[in-house]
Amino acid sequence: MNVDEVWTGESAGARAARVLLSPLSLLYGGVVGTRNALYTRGLLRTHAAPIPVVSIGNVTVGGTGKTPFSAYIVHELASAGHRPAVVMRGYGDDERHLHARLNPGVIVITGADRVAGIRAAVSAGADVVVLDDGFQHRRASRDLDVVLVSAESWSSKLRLLPAGPLREPLSSLERADVVVVTRKSATSDEAHAVMGAIQAAYPEVMVAIAALQPDALMQYAGGETIALEELRGSRILAVAGIGDPDSFFTQLRQLGAEVTELRFRDHYDYTAADATRIAAASHGHKYAVTTEKDAVKLARVWPAEGRKLWYLSQAVRLTEGYSLVASALANLFKRATSIAE
């Protein structure tokens, strides 16, 4: 039984596992609640920055699209004439390289200390910082808190770690300035249902919807592009080591592909032996396809004699609430100007 089955499964074993883990969830919840209360009351210090800071985060473990949405916000800020920097925890150099691919030339600072990361971004010439996965890092002050919620995995019955995927109680959404419901394989109606549930529970919070939609099939090394129509009826080997692999596989099936799934744990660090095994398994398939996040890591160790490695690029599109997100970003700099004056 894997961790996702423990968290959301309905089998007798999954339910029993959640019951056994519940005392640890209560202990974890007590620690999280105490820490948040200390920050809210000012007993733990937050460190202000000399430039605006936007935090992109979530309340669950993985799978909401933080990296592509952070890259989308960086692109919006750069298009408006600003010089944004991404500050993130980072897992090796892979996510740094991914942000550099998504927004060439962007400043990317990695490290566990987000306050130090923001200072480094300022020194590097940034005029605004985007914290990738910053919601729980309250030591770093922020001017705009954006929290992502996955339409595919939304449930009001989710439990705290380790009995469930919640890093904080859902009530923590009250701290957000904007909640963005992300959808990959979920329908528009399903996303709107989640949006309505959040608006009903937290009426003071602005809510938007962002679609993370397949854009093209791209070769990582050579930049060759194939139209998505080519996937229809094709047998493909799909490789994923991300927080929400099911949505990736479902997207491919929705495009008409016949999918053989190959799953790895989230943030998996592929070895040369893994890549050789994947390349061998791809024989008998028209394409070997992975996510862009996985492609960054797999490309390092992909065998030279192996067939081409493709990834499914994703385009972020705000289908609801574009104006409120744009206004929130613009207001960052209006506030900064008024403070300076």
Buried (B, 14 or more C-beta within 10 A) or exposed (E): EEBBEBBBBEEEEBEEBBEEBBEEBEEBBEEBBEBBEEBEEEEEEEEEBEBBBBBBBBBBBBBBBBBBBBBBBBBBBBEEEBBBBBBBBBBEBBBBBBBBBBBEEBBBBBEEBBBBBBBBBBEEEBBBBBBBBBBBBBEBBBBBBBBBBBBBBBEEEBBBBBBBBBBBBBEBBEBBBBBBBBBBBBEEEBBBBBBEBBBEEBEEBBBBBBBBBBBBBBBBEEEEEBEBEBBEEBEBBBBBBBBBBBBBBBBBBEBEBBBBEBBBEBBBBBEEEBBBEBBEBBEEBBBBBBBBBBBBBBBBBBEEEBBBBBBBBBEBEBBBBBEBBEEBBEBBBEEBEEEEE
